[in-house]
C-alpha cells in the first residue's frame, strides 16, 4: 500500500444466507480500498441474527460464540 491509499473494513451478517437447521447467518467482512469493494466471509463465524448489534456493528456479548473475539 502507498501513503495516499484509503481503506476501510466493515463487518455485517449476511441475512439471506441463513442456515435453515440452526437459523444462524454468516458474518462477512467488506474490504474497501480506493473505492474497490470486496466481500469475504469470516470463516467459521455464524451467529443468530438477533445477536447482531446494528448500531455498533458488532456481535452482542450474549452470543456464546462471541467470547474471545
Secondary structure, DSSP 4 states (H G I P E B T S, - for coil): --TT--EEEEEEE-GGG--TTT-EEEEEEEEEETTEEEEEEEEEEEEEGGGEETTTTEE-TT-GGGTT-
